[in-house]
Amino acid sequence: PRAEGELFYHELLGAEVVTVDGTSVGRVREVYDMDPAHLLEVKGEGKIHLIPFTEQVIRGVDREARRIVIDPPEGLLEL
């Protein structure tokens, strides 16, 4: 059994990623187990983003809706 708030990588794959204002970023293609934070590889329209899976960036994960809400720091989505 998983602990409260715990997620399994496979639950994130294919999830839609949107910003807090509702802008679509793309869908999770891969999860990388890195230090100091895991990274989500998100593919959007012709672009691939690496999004840190941290409390500072991730604002919510809805398992049932398969949706992740992020509040990216300035410039992150332009890399």
Buried (B, 14 or more C-beta within 10 A) or exposed (E): EEEEEEBEEEBBBEBBBBBEEEEEBBBBEBBEEEEEBBBBBBBBEEEEBEBBBEEEBBEEBEEEEBEBBBEBEEEBBEE
